């Protein structure tokens, strides 16, 4: 199982980076396992740029179209081409696995891996096609590279080199068959997934300060929620870029909604904090016309104390003023009520006196 874990790690950290905003790629991550495992003997995961668009394994024995706009039924031609390509891959990996076992005759699990695919340039023309094999997650035993003008082949150091005749035959296969099928499939999936794959989502950028033990501070430059995945994130000190070896992090991570995030962190010592440097986080992305910049400017100790006391003082003054106004209004209302009561009593007394005088007059 350890060899299979190595294989999964290889797939996890192997990243294909397109040079331009209009370039796209189609890659098949293939594994052939010999030995008893709970996994299929042969598996293929097909990726368009950074999203999965297809899956095939030797247990289900048919190709499944995945992706954000996957239809319930797979096109017949698509199924036929997948069966042809994946069948050829399975056969070649099975043959190579048998040959490579003699380098490790122990019983158990042996994993033969392949990364194969093509890239399309910005103008829609084929850029290159590549195939690379790895045995047990350790030995890169075969690499084939063809970029329309240059063909190269490296047999590695495990098996004997191919003959000239065999090399010519393989080169013809890649140039006339594999490249054609790969490019047609890439364009077909690009058309199906264009609403998702061609979208641009602006990054949100934060510069986060966090206190650590021992008086150390962490200054983190964080960009999140962006697509496509290519972003240039830089942390600057007093306007100068900080060297990458001083930073931690820097690994592009996927979010659950199909966007990405990236964080770069600098540890700032107590001595450096006394120097009151200014820090800036900048991000350049395809969705942005200009760079995004977020800055952090430290204040002196006195200023920090003043700024922290001032809001509290303002709150206390506001509370006192509010209480005073409430008391004044209440007293004023009480005074008004008392005056009205007095006036009412006076009027009643005058009326009673007038009635009494009237009675005496009649008598």
C-alpha distance (Angstrom), angle and dihedral (degrees) to the residues before:
residue distance angle dihedral
X1 . . .
X2 3.77 . .
X3 3.81 91.9 .
X4 3.78 90.3 51.4
X5 3.80 90.5 51.0
X6 3.80 88.6 53.0
X7 3.80 88.5 52.2
X8 3.80 91.9 51.8
X9 3.79 90.4 49.9
X10 3.80 90.0 51.1
X11 3.81 89.7 54.9
X12 3.78 91.9 44.7
X13 3.78 96.9 54.0
X14 3.80 100.2 31.8
X15 3.81 103.3 102.3
X16 3.78 126.1 -175.3
X17 3.82 110.1 -150.5
X18 3.79 118.9 -161.9
X19 3.80 115.2 -142.5
X20 3.80 98.6 -142.2
X21 3.76 138.8 33.7
X22 3.82 91.9 -113.2
X23 3.80 98.6 46.1
X24 3.79 121.0 101.3
X25 3.79 137.4 -175.6
X26 3.78 140.8 -155.2
X27 3.81 117.6 -154.8
X28 3.78 133.7 179.9
X29 3.81 117.2 -152.8
X30 3.79 104.6 -157.7
X31 3.80 133.0 -176.3
X32 3.77 132.7 -176.9
X33 3.84 115.9 -168.6
X34 3.78 125.5 -164.6
X35 3.80 114.8 -166.3
X36 3.77 136.3 44.2
X37 3.83 112.6 -49.1
X38 3.81 135.3 141.3
X39 3.82 88.0 -116.7
X40 3.81 129.1 88.8
X41 3.79 115.8 -91.1
X42 3.80 92.4 -123.8
X43 3.83 125.5 28.4
X44 3.81 135.1 173.8
X45 3.81 127.8 -169.8
X46 3.81 112.9 -171.1
X47 3.82 118.4 -154.1
X48 3.80 129.7 -167.3
X49 3.80 103.9 -158.9
X50 3.81 98.6 -50.6
X51 3.80 103.3 -21.9
X52 3.80 128.2 83.3
X53 3.80 113.0 -116.8
X54 3.81 103.0 166.7
X55 3.79 147.0 21.9
X56 3.80 135.8 -167.9
X57 3.79 134.0 170.3
X58 3.78 138.0 170.9
X59 3.80 93.1 -112.1
X60 3.79 99.4 58.3
X61 3.84 91.3 32.1
X62 3.79 95.2 -155.6
X63 3.79 136.9 84.7
X64 3.82 120.2 -103.7
X65 3.79 120.7 -156.8
X66 3.79 111.1 -140.8
X67 3.79 132.5 172.5
X68 3.80 136.6 100.5
X69 3.80 93.3 -67.0
X70 3.80 99.5 35.2
X71 3.78 115.2 152.7
X72 3.77 122.1 -138.3
X73 3.79 92.3 -116.5
X74 3.79 125.1 51.5
X75 3.80 117.1 -133.8
X76 3.81 112.8 -104.5
X77 3.81 93.6 -128.3
X78 3.80 90.1 48.7
X79 3.80 90.4 52.2
X80 3.80 92.2 47.7
X81 3.81 93.8 51.0
X82 3.81 91.7 45.6
X83 3.81 91.3 51.0
X84 3.83 90.6 49.5
X85 3.82 96.5 47.9
X86 3.79 97.6 38.9
X87 3.79 91.9 44.0
X88 3.81 89.9 55.0
X89 3.81 90.4 47.2
X90 3.78 92.6 49.8
X91 3.80 92.7 49.9
X92 3.81 94.9 47.6
X93 3.81 93.2 46.2
X94 3.78 91.5 48.4
X95 3.81 91.2 51.8
X96 3.80 93.0 45.8
X97 3.79 91.7 46.4
X98 3.81 90.2 56.6
X99 3.79 90.9 50.6
X100 3.80 94.3 45.4
X101 3.80 94.9 50.6
X102 3.78 90.0 76.5
X103 3.80 87.9 70.3
X104 3.79 89.0 59.3
X105 3.80 109.1 26.7
X106 3.82 94.6 175.9
X107 3.76 118.5 118.7
X108 3.76 120.4 -110.7
X109 3.77 136.7 62.3
X110 3.80 123.2 -12.1
X111 3.78 120.3 -175.3
X112 3.77 125.2 -157.5
X113 3.83 112.8 -168.4
X114 3.78 133.9 -170.0
X115 3.78 134.6 -171.5
X116 3.80 109.9 -164.9
X117 3.77 132.7 164.8
X118 3.77 150.4 104.1
X119 3.78 140.1 -106.7
X120 3.78 129.6 -140.0
X121 3.82 120.7 -146.9
X122 3.80 125.8 -130.1
X123 3.82 92.3 -91.7
X124 3.80 93.4 54.7
X125 3.79 95.5 -104.1
X126 3.83 123.3 126.9
X127 3.80 112.4 -91.5
X128 3.81 105.0 -177.7
X129 3.78 146.7 -31.3
X130 3.80 122.7 -142.2
X131 3.80 137.5 -175.9
X132 3.79 123.9 -174.7
X133 3.80 128.3 178.3
X134 3.80 127.6 -159.1
X135 3.81 127.0 -171.7
X136 3.83 119.6 -146.2
X137 3.77 91.1 -17.7
X138 3.82 91.6 -73.4
X139 3.80 114.1 70.2
X140 3.80 122.7 60.3
X141 3.78 95.2 -153.1
X142 3.83 102.5 168.8
X143 3.80 136.6 24.5
X144 3.80 127.1 176.0
X145 3.82 120.2 -175.0
X146 3.80 127.7 179.8
X147 3.82 124.6 169.9
X148 3.82 102.6 174.0
X149 3.80 93.6 -92.2
X150 3.79 104.3 36.4
X151 3.81 130.0 48.9
X152 3.78 122.4 -170.6
X153 3.79 133.3 175.6
X154 3.79 131.2 -170.5
X155 3.79 118.9 -175.1
X156 3.80 93.4 -168.0
X157 3.80 120.9 -138.9
X158 3.81 100.6 -72.0
X159 3.79 105.0 71.9
X160 3.78 132.9 33.5
X161 3.85 115.9 -89.5
X162 3.76 118.3 -96.0
X163 3.77 119.8 -102.0
X164 3.81 119.7 -109.5
X165 3.78 90.0 -107.1
X166 3.79 92.9 53.6
X167 3.81 92.1 46.2
X168 3.81 90.7 52.8
X169 3.79 90.3 49.4
X170 3.84 93.3 50.2
X171 3.80 92.1 45.9
X172 3.80 89.5 53.9
X173 3.80 91.1 50.1
X174 3.81 92.3 52.4
X175 3.79 95.1 43.9
X176 3.81 100.1 44.7
X177 3.82 106.1 25.1
X178 3.81 116.2 15.6
X179 3.80 96.1 41.9
X180 3.80 92.6 47.3
X181 3.80 93.5 49.6
X182 3.81 92.4 44.0
X183 3.81 93.5 51.3
X184 3.80 93.4 46.0
X185 3.79 90.7 49.8
X186 3.81 92.0 46.5
X187 3.81 92.3 52.6
X188 3.81 92.0 44.6
X189 3.80 92.7 53.4
X190 3.79 91.5 42.0
X191 3.80 89.1 57.4
X192 3.82 91.5 48.6
X193 3.80 95.4 46.3
X194 3.81 99.6 33.0
X195 3.81 94.8 113.4
X196 3.79 89.1 59.0
X197 3.80 103.5 29.6
X198 3.82 95.0 45.5
X199 3.80 97.0 47.0
X200 3.80 122.3 112.8
X201 3.80 121.6 -147.3
X202 3.80 119.5 -172.8
X203 3.80 117.2 -123.9
X204 3.77 122.3 -121.0
X205 3.78 111.2 -137.4
X206 3.81 128.5 -156.0
X207 3.80 133.4 178.2
X208 3.79 106.5 -152.0
X209 3.80 126.3 -166.6
X210 3.79 117.5 -160.2
X211 3.81 129.0 179.1
X212 3.82 115.9 -131.6
X213 3.80 132.6 -170.2
X214 3.79 117.8 -74.4
X215 3.79 93.8 33.6
X216 3.81 92.4 -71.4
X217 3.80 118.6 142.6
X218 3.79 128.1 -152.6
X219 3.78 118.7 -143.2
X220 3.82 109.7 -164.2
X221 3.79 126.5 -171.0
X222 3.82 107.7 -156.5
X223 3.81 129.4 -174.7
X224 3.80 117.5 179.8
X225 3.79 143.1 165.4
X226 3.83 96.6 35.6
X227 3.81 134.7 137.1
X228 2.99 139.6 -136.2
X229 3.76 98.2 42.6
X230 3.80 99.1 -122.9
X231 3.81 111.3 100.2
X232 3.79 136.5 151.9
X233 3.81 109.2 -139.5
X234 3.82 118.2 -179.0
X235 3.81 133.2 179.6
X236 3.82 114.4 -154.0
X237 3.80 132.1 -165.2
X238 3.81 113.4 -153.9
X239 3.79 89.1 -18.1
X240 3.82 95.7 -50.7
X241 3.84 122.1 110.3
X242 3.80 113.7 -110.9
X243 3.82 113.7 -125.7
X244 3.80 114.3 -103.6
X245 3.82 91.8 -125.0
X246 3.82 89.0 64.5
X247 3.80 91.5 56.3
X248 3.78 132.5 75.7
X249 3.79 126.7 -150.9
X250 3.77 116.7 26.0
X251 3.82 95.3 151.3
X252 3.78 116.5 134.8
X253 3.81 109.5 -126.7
X254 3.82 129.1 -168.4
X255 3.79 123.3 -125.1
X256 3.77 123.5 -143.9
X257 3.83 92.6 -108.8
X258 3.81 95.3 59.1
X259 3.82 95.4 -96.0
X260 3.81 127.7 109.9
X261 3.78 141.4 -127.5
X262 3.79 134.0 -155.8
X263 3.81 130.5 -170.9
X264 3.80 131.5 -171.2
X265 3.81 119.2 -173.6
X266 3.81 133.4 -164.3
X267 3.82 124.0 -165.1
X268 3.80 110.3 -139.6
X269 3.81 117.4 -158.0
X270 3.82 125.5 -140.9
X271 3.81 90.4 -107.3
X272 3.79 91.7 52.9
X273 3.80 91.2 48.6
X274 3.82 89.5 58.0
X275 3.80 88.6 58.2
X276 3.83 89.9 62.6
X277 3.80 98.8 -139.8
X278 3.79 121.4 -173.8
X279 3.82 116.0 -123.1
X280 3.80 126.9 -157.6
X281 3.81 131.5 -174.0
X282 3.83 115.6 -154.6
X283 3.81 129.3 -174.1
X284 3.82 130.3 -168.8
X285 3.80 117.9 -167.8
X286 3.80 139.3 161.3
X287 3.80 90.2 -110.7
X288 3.82 92.5 57.9
X289 3.80 128.8 79.9
X290 3.80 90.6 -162.2
X291 3.78 136.5 17.7
X292 3.78 119.3 -81.1
X293 3.81 112.1 -129.6
X294 3.80 129.9 -169.7
X295 3.82 118.7 -179.6
X296 3.80 136.3 -164.7
X297 3.80 117.9 -159.9
X298 3.83 115.7 -173.6
X299 3.83 119.7 -138.7
X300 3.79 126.3 -146.8
X301 3.80 120.3 -93.3
X302 3.83 92.8 -103.1
X303 3.77 92.0 50.8
X304 3.78 91.6 49.1
X305 3.82 91.8 51.6
X306 3.80 90.8 46.4
X307 3.79 92.5 49.3
X308 3.78 91.7 48.5
X309 3.86 94.3 47.9
X310 3.80 96.7 42.8
X311 3.81 97.8 66.0
X312 3.82 90.5 49.2
X313 3.81 91.5 49.7
X314 3.80 91.4 49.1
X315 3.79 90.3 51.4
X316 3.83 91.8 50.8
X317 3.81 92.4 48.4
X318 3.81 90.3 48.8
X319 3.80 90.7 51.4
X320 3.81 93.1 49.1
X321 3.82 92.2 48.0
X322 3.78 90.7 49.1
X323 3.84 91.5 50.6
X324 3.82 92.4 48.3
X325 3.80 92.0 49.8
X326 3.81 90.6 49.1
X327 3.83 91.9 50.4
X328 3.80 92.3 48.1
X329 3.76 92.6 49.1
X330 3.80 91.7 48.5
X331 3.81 93.0 49.4
X332 3.76 90.5 47.2
X333 3.80 91.1 51.9
X334 3.81 91.2 47.8
X335 3.80 90.8 49.3
X336 3.79 91.0 50.0
X337 3.79 91.7 50.1
X338 3.82 91.5 49.7
X339 3.81 93.2 50.9
X340 3.77 92.3 50.2
X341 3.80 89.6 49.8
X342 3.79 91.9 50.7
X343 3.76 92.0 47.7
X344 3.76 90.2 50.3
X345 3.80 92.1 50.7
X346 3.82 91.5 48.8
X347 3.78 92.5 51.2
X348 3.80 91.1 50.4
X349 3.82 91.4 51.6
X350 3.81 92.5 50.3
X351 3.80 91.7 49.6
X352 3.83 91.2 50.3
X353 3.80 91.1 48.9
X354 3.80 91.7 50.8
X355 3.81 91.2 50.3
X356 3.78 90.7 50.5
X357 3.81 93.1 49.9
X358 3.75 90.3 48.4
X359 3.78 91.1 53.8
X360 3.81 92.6 51.6
X361 3.77 91.3 50.1
X362 3.76 93.7 55.2
X363 3.78 90.6 50.3
